[in-house]
Amino acid sequence: MTTGYVYDARYLEHASRGGNHPERPTRLTAILDLLARTGVLARMTPLHAVSVSDDDLLRVHTPSYVAQIREFAQRGGGLLDADTYVADVSYDVARLAAGGCVVATDAVIDGRVNNALALIRPPGHHAFADRGEGFCLFNNVAIAAAHARTRGMTRAAILDFDVHHGNGTQAIFYGEPDVLYISTHQWPLYPGTGHWRETGSGSGRGATINIPFPPGVGDMGLRLAWTDVIRPALERFEPDIMFLSAGFDAHWRDPLAMLQISMQGYYTLAQDVLQFADELCRGRLVVVLEGGYDLDALSYGTLAVARVLLRDPAPLLDPLGPSTWPEEDTASLVAALRRLHELDQFSTWW
C-alpha cells in the first residue's frame, strides 16, 4: 500500500509582514520535521506539485477574483480582510497549493498511490468563488474535487473536520447534487455559518450536512456524529472519491477554539474515514491540510493521519494527552441530525 504526499518549499514563502500571523510558515516546517524524525516521511511517495491550470482554477473561482489576487500580489500585497493577508508571492504560492491538491488527486485516480496527503498552504476552505477570507485565498479542496469530476469521478464527497465551518467549500457546491459536503465544527464560532438548517439548495438539497457542536464536545461526541450521521450519509451517497479537509484546530491545545478533541480522537476519526473510503470508493482518499495553530497539536495530528493512511500498526504517538474538560452530551443533537438527514425532503440526491 502506497501513500503519496505533496509538499513544496515554496509554500513557506507565503508569509505575513512581521511574521506573527497564526497562519505562518512554521506550521508546515513543524509537520515536516516530525514526519521526518519519526521516519514516516521516508515511507511515503513524494508527488511533485505544479501550479494549478487556468481551467481547474476557473472551474471554482471567478475570473475577476483570480485577477484581483494576482494584481494585489503584484502590487506588493497587504490585507485582503482583517484576517487574511496577501504577500507579493502569495498568488503564485496559492496556485501551487491548489495545483498540489490536483496532483495528489490525479495520483490517486490513476492508481499511482492508494491515497494522498497534501501538505500545502495557504489553506482553502474559507475561500468562495469570488472572494477569500479566513486565511484562505483559493479553495484547494474544492478545486481538487471539481477536477476529479472531470476525470470520471462523478460523485465526490468532501468531509471537513476543521473546527471552523468551511463556508467557502459549502457555498461553491451548495446547489450541486453530486458533491456531498459534510462539516463538523464548533458553533457558535467564526465564520458564523454551518447551521444544521443549511442543507443545500435546488437539486443539491440534502447534499450539505452540517454538524454544529457546542464547546467541549470531546472525542465521544465527535465519534458519535461520524458513526450515526456521516457514515449513513456516505453509504447513501456512494462516492467515487473522498476528500478530507483536515484542520487540527479542534484539538484541546489549539488557541482559537474549544472543541477539546484529543489526538486519540483524531486518530480514530482518520481510521473511520479510511475505512469509509475502502468500503465505498476503492480507497480513493485525498487529505488536504486546512487549519491548526498549536504547532504540537498540528504536527502530531498530521502524523496520526499519515500513519493511518500508511496503515501503520504502530501505537499512536501522543505526548499531549487527553483534554481535562468534561465532555458535553451531544446524543440528542446527533439523533436529531440523523432523523433530519434521513427525511426524504432533505434527501433528493439519493
C-alpha positions as CSV (number, residue, x, y, z in Angstrom):
1,M,0.0,0.0,0.0
2,T,1.4,3.4,-1.0
3,T,0.6,6.8,0.4
4,G,1.6,9.9,-1.6
5,Y,2.4,13.3,-0.2
6,V,2.7,16.7,-1.7
7,Y,5.0,19.4,-0.3
8,D,7.0,22.2,-1.9
9,A,9.4,24.6,-0.1
10,R,7.8,27.5,-1.9
11,Y,4.8,27.0,0.4
12,L,6.9,28.6,3.1
13,E,7.3,31.9,1.1
14,H,3.7,32.9,1.8
15,A,4.2,34.9,5.0
16,S,2.7,37.9,6.7
17,R,4.6,41.1,7.3
18,G,6.1,40.8,10.7
19,G,5.7,37.0,10.7
20,N,3.3,36.9,13.7
21,H,0.2,35.7,11.9
22,P,-1.4,32.4,13.2
23,E,-1.2,31.0,9.6
24,R,2.6,31.1,9.3
25,P,5.3,29.0,7.6
26,T,6.3,27.3,10.8
27,R,3.1,25.3,10.6
28,L,4.5,23.3,7.7
29,T,8.1,23.1,9.0
30,A,6.8,21.7,12.3
31,I,4.9,19.0,10.4
32,L,7.7,18.1,8.1
33,D,10.2,17.9,10.9
34,L,8.1,15.5,12.9
35,L,7.3,13.3,9.9
36,A,11.0,13.2,9.1
37,R,12.1,12.4,12.7
38,T,9.7,9.6,13.0
39,G,10.6,8.0,9.7
40,V,7.1,8.4,8.3
41,L,8.0,10.9,5.6
42,A,10.5,8.4,4.1
43,R,7.8,5.8,3.8
44,M,5.5,8.0,1.7
45,T,5.8,8.6,-2.0
46,P,6.7,12.2,-2.9
47,L,4.5,13.9,-5.5
48,H,5.8,16.9,-7.4
49,A,3.5,20.0,-7.0
50,V,2.8,22.1,-10.1
51,S,0.8,25.3,-10.4
52,V,-2.9,24.8,-10.9
53,S,-4.1,25.2,-14.5
54,D,-6.4,28.0,-15.5
55,D,-9.1,25.5,-16.4
56,D,-9.0,23.9,-12.9
57,L,-8.8,27.3,-11.1
58,L,-11.7,28.8,-13.1
59,R,-14.0,25.8,-12.5
60,V,-14.2,27.1,-9.0
61,H,-13.2,30.8,-8.9
62,T,-14.5,33.7,-11.0
63,P,-12.0,35.3,-13.4
64,S,-12.4,38.7,-11.7
65,Y,-11.4,37.2,-8.3
66,V,-8.4,35.4,-9.7
67,A,-7.3,38.7,-11.4
68,Q,-7.9,40.6,-8.1
69,I,-5.5,38.3,-6.2
70,R,-2.9,38.3,-9.0
71,E,-2.9,42.1,-9.2
72,F,-3.0,42.6,-5.4
73,A,0.1,40.4,-5.1
74,Q,1.9,42.2,-7.9
75,R,1.4,45.5,-6.1
76,G,3.1,44.0,-3.0
77,G,0.0,42.6,-1.2
78,G,-1.4,43.6,2.1
79,L,-4.6,42.6,4.0
80,L,-7.4,41.1,1.9
81,D,-9.6,41.4,5.0
82,A,-8.9,41.8,8.8
83,D,-7.6,38.2,9.0
84,T,-6.3,37.3,5.5
85,Y,-3.0,38.6,4.2
86,V,-1.5,38.5,0.7
87,A,2.3,38.8,0.1
88,D,4.0,39.6,-3.1
89,V,4.4,35.8,-3.8
90,S,1.0,34.7,-2.5
91,Y,-0.7,34.4,-5.9
92,D,1.9,32.0,-7.2
93,V,2.1,30.1,-3.9
94,A,-1.7,29.7,-3.7
95,R,-1.8,28.4,-7.3
96,L,0.9,26.0,-6.3
97,A,-1.0,24.8,-3.3
98,A,-4.2,24.2,-5.4
99,G,-2.1,22.5,-8.0
100,G,-0.5,20.2,-5.4
101,C,-4.0,19.1,-4.5
102,V,-4.8,18.4,-8.1
103,V,-1.6,16.4,-8.5
104,A,-2.5,14.3,-5.4
105,T,-5.9,13.7,-6.8
106,D,-4.6,12.5,-10.2
107,A,-2.1,10.2,-8.5
108,V,-5.0,8.6,-6.5
109,I,-7.3,8.3,-9.5
110,D,-4.5,6.9,-11.7
111,G,-3.6,4.3,-9.0
112,R,0.0,5.5,-8.7
113,V,-0.7,5.8,-4.9
114,N,-3.5,4.4,-2.8
115,N,-4.2,7.7,-1.0
116,A,-2.5,11.0,-0.6
117,L,-1.8,13.8,1.9
118,A,-1.4,17.4,0.6
119,L,0.8,19.3,2.9
120,I,0.0,22.7,1.5
121,R,-0.6,26.3,2.4
122,P,-2.3,28.7,2.4
123,P,-5.4,26.8,3.4
124,G,-8.5,27.0,1.4
125,H,-11.9,26.0,2.8
126,H,-13.0,29.6,3.6
127,A,-12.4,30.8,0.0
128,F,-15.5,31.5,-2.0
129,A,-15.8,31.6,-5.8
130,D,-15.4,35.3,-5.7
131,R,-13.6,36.2,-2.5
132,G,-11.1,34.9,0.0
133,E,-11.3,35.1,3.8
134,G,-10.3,33.3,6.9
135,F,-6.6,33.0,5.9
136,C,-7.7,31.4,2.6
137,L,-7.1,32.6,-1.0
138,F,-8.1,29.7,-3.4
139,N,-10.2,26.8,-2.3
140,N,-7.8,23.9,-2.6
141,V,-10.2,21.0,-1.8
142,A,-13.0,22.4,-4.0
143,I,-10.6,22.8,-6.9
144,A,-9.4,19.2,-6.4
145,A,-13.0,17.8,-6.2
146,A,-14.1,19.7,-9.3
147,H,-11.0,18.3,-11.1
148,A,-11.8,14.8,-10.0
149,R,-15.2,15.1,-11.6
150,T,-13.5,15.8,-15.0
151,R,-11.6,12.6,-14.5
152,G,-14.7,10.4,-14.3
153,M,-15.2,10.6,-10.5
154,T,-18.9,11.6,-10.9
155,R,-19.7,11.8,-7.2
156,A,-17.2,13.4,-4.8
157,A,-17.6,13.6,-1.0
158,I,-15.8,16.2,1.0
159,L,-15.5,15.7,4.7
160,D,-14.3,18.6,6.8
161,F,-13.2,18.2,10.5
162,D,-11.6,21.7,10.9
163,V,-13.0,23.4,14.0
164,H,-14.3,26.2,11.7
165,H,-17.1,25.7,9.2
166,G,-15.8,25.5,5.6
167,N,-18.2,28.2,4.4
168,G,-16.4,28.7,1.1
169,T,-16.5,25.0,0.2
170,Q,-20.1,24.8,1.2
171,A,-21.1,27.8,-0.9
172,I,-19.3,26.6,-4.0
173,F,-21.1,23.3,-4.1
174,Y,-24.4,24.3,-2.3
175,G,-26.6,23.6,-5.4
176,E,-24.6,20.5,-6.6
177,P,-26.3,17.1,-6.1
178,D,-23.1,15.2,-7.0
179,V,-20.8,16.8,-4.4
180,L,-21.5,15.8,-0.8
181,Y,-20.2,18.3,1.8
182,I,-20.2,17.3,5.4
183,S,-18.7,19.5,8.2
184,T,-18.3,19.1,11.9
185,H,-17.4,22.3,13.6
186,Q,-17.8,24.4,16.7
187,W,-20.9,26.6,17.0
188,P,-21.0,29.5,17.5
189,L,-17.6,30.4,16.1
190,Y,-16.1,32.1,13.1
191,P,-17.3,32.3,10.4
192,G,-20.8,32.1,11.8
193,T,-22.2,29.7,9.2
194,G,-22.8,26.0,9.3
195,H,-26.2,25.8,11.0
196,W,-27.9,22.4,10.8
197,R,-30.6,24.1,8.7
198,E,-28.1,24.6,5.9
199,T,-28.7,21.5,3.8
200,G,-28.2,22.6,0.2
201,S,-30.4,24.3,-2.4
202,G,-32.3,23.2,-5.5
203,S,-31.2,19.9,-6.8
204,G,-28.4,19.9,-4.2
205,R,-30.9,19.9,-1.3
206,G,-29.6,17.3,1.2
207,A,-26.0,17.2,-0.2
208,T,-24.8,19.5,2.5
209,I,-24.7,18.2,6.1
210,N,-23.6,20.5,8.9
211,I,-23.0,19.2,12.4
212,P,-22.5,22.2,14.7
213,F,-21.1,21.3,18.1
214,P,-21.0,23.2,21.3
215,P,-17.7,23.9,23.0
216,G,-16.3,20.9,24.9
217,V,-17.9,18.1,22.8
218,G,-14.7,16.0,23.0
219,D,-13.9,12.7,21.3
220,M,-17.1,10.8,22.1
221,G,-19.5,13.3,20.7
222,L,-17.4,13.7,17.5
223,R,-17.2,9.9,17.1
224,L,-21.0,9.6,17.6
225,A,-21.7,12.1,14.8
226,W,-19.4,10.2,12.4
227,T,-20.9,6.8,13.1
228,D,-24.6,7.9,13.4
229,V,-24.9,10.7,10.8
230,I,-21.9,10.7,8.5
231,R,-21.4,7.1,7.8
232,P,-25.1,6.5,6.8
233,A,-25.0,9.6,4.6
234,L,-21.8,8.4,2.8
235,E,-23.4,4.9,2.3
236,R,-26.4,6.5,0.7
237,F,-24.3,8.8,-1.5
238,E,-21.9,6.2,-2.8
239,P,-19.0,8.5,-3.7
240,D,-16.4,7.7,-6.3
241,I,-13.7,9.6,-4.4
242,M,-13.4,11.2,-1.0
243,F,-11.6,14.3,0.2
244,L,-10.8,15.2,3.8
245,S,-10.3,18.9,4.8
246,A,-8.1,18.2,7.8
247,G,-7.9,21.0,10.3
248,F,-6.3,20.2,13.6
249,D,-7.7,23.3,15.4
250,A,-10.4,21.2,17.2
251,H,-7.6,19.8,19.4
252,W,-7.8,20.9,23.1
253,R,-4.5,22.7,22.8
254,D,-5.5,25.0,19.9
255,P,-5.7,28.6,20.9
256,L,-8.5,29.6,18.6
257,A,-11.4,27.2,19.6
258,M,-12.7,24.9,22.3
259,L,-14.0,21.6,20.9
260,Q,-11.5,19.7,23.1
261,I,-10.6,16.8,20.7
262,S,-7.6,14.7,21.7
263,M,-5.0,13.1,19.5
264,Q,-6.7,9.8,20.0
265,G,-9.9,11.3,18.7
266,Y,-8.2,12.4,15.5
267,Y,-6.5,9.0,15.1
268,T,-9.8,7.2,15.5
269,L,-11.5,9.7,13.2
270,A,-8.9,9.2,10.5
271,Q,-9.3,5.4,10.8
272,D,-13.1,5.8,10.2
273,V,-12.5,8.0,7.1
274,L,-10.1,5.5,5.6
275,Q,-12.5,2.6,6.3
276,F,-15.3,4.6,4.6
277,A,-13.0,5.1,1.6
278,D,-12.1,1.5,1.4
279,E,-15.7,0.3,1.6
280,L,-17.2,2.9,-0.7
281,C,-14.7,4.1,-3.3
282,R,-11.9,1.6,-3.5
283,G,-9.8,3.6,-1.0
284,R,-9.6,6.7,-3.1
285,L,-8.9,9.4,-0.5
286,V,-7.1,12.7,-0.6
287,V,-6.4,14.5,2.7
288,V,-5.9,18.3,2.3
289,L,-4.4,20.3,5.2
290,E,-6.5,23.2,6.5
291,G,-6.2,24.9,9.9
292,G,-4.4,24.1,13.2
293,Y,-2.4,26.7,15.1
294,D,-0.8,25.0,18.0
295,L,2.3,23.6,16.4
296,D,2.5,20.4,18.5
297,A,-1.2,19.6,18.1
298,L,-0.9,20.3,14.4
299,S,2.2,18.2,13.8
300,Y,1.2,15.2,15.9
301,G,-2.3,15.3,14.4
302,T,-0.9,15.2,10.9
303,L,1.5,12.4,12.0
304,A,-1.6,10.5,13.3
305,V,-3.4,10.9,9.9
306,A,-0.3,9.9,7.9
307,R,0.2,6.7,10.0
308,V,-3.5,5.8,9.4
309,L,-3.0,6.4,5.6
310,L,0.0,4.1,5.7
311,R,-2.0,1.5,7.7
312,D,0.8,1.7,10.3
313,P,0.2,-0.8,13.1
314,A,2.5,1.1,15.4
315,P,0.9,2.7,18.5
316,L,-0.3,6.3,18.3
317,L,2.3,8.9,19.5
318,D,0.6,11.4,21.7
319,P,2.8,13.4,24.1
320,L,-0.1,15.9,24.7
321,G,-2.5,13.5,26.4
322,P,-6.3,13.9,26.8
323,S,-8.3,17.0,27.5
324,T,-9.2,17.6,31.1
325,W,-12.6,19.1,30.3
326,P,-15.7,17.1,30.9
327,E,-17.3,16.1,27.6
328,E,-20.6,17.6,26.6
329,D,-23.5,15.2,26.0
330,T,-24.5,15.5,22.3
331,A,-26.6,12.4,21.9
332,S,-29.8,14.3,21.4
333,L,-28.3,16.7,18.9
334,V,-26.8,13.8,16.9
335,A,-30.1,11.8,17.0
336,A,-32.0,14.9,15.7
337,L,-29.5,15.4,12.9
338,R,-29.7,11.7,11.9
339,R,-33.5,12.0,11.7
340,L,-33.3,15.2,9.7
341,H,-31.0,13.8,7.1
342,E,-33.0,10.6,6.7
343,L,-36.1,12.5,5.7
344,D,-37.0,12.4,2.0
345,Q,-37.4,16.2,1.7
346,F,-33.7,16.6,2.7
347,S,-32.5,13.7,0.5
348,T,-33.4,14.4,-3.1
349,W,-29.8,13.4,-4.2
350,W,-30.1,9.7,-3.2
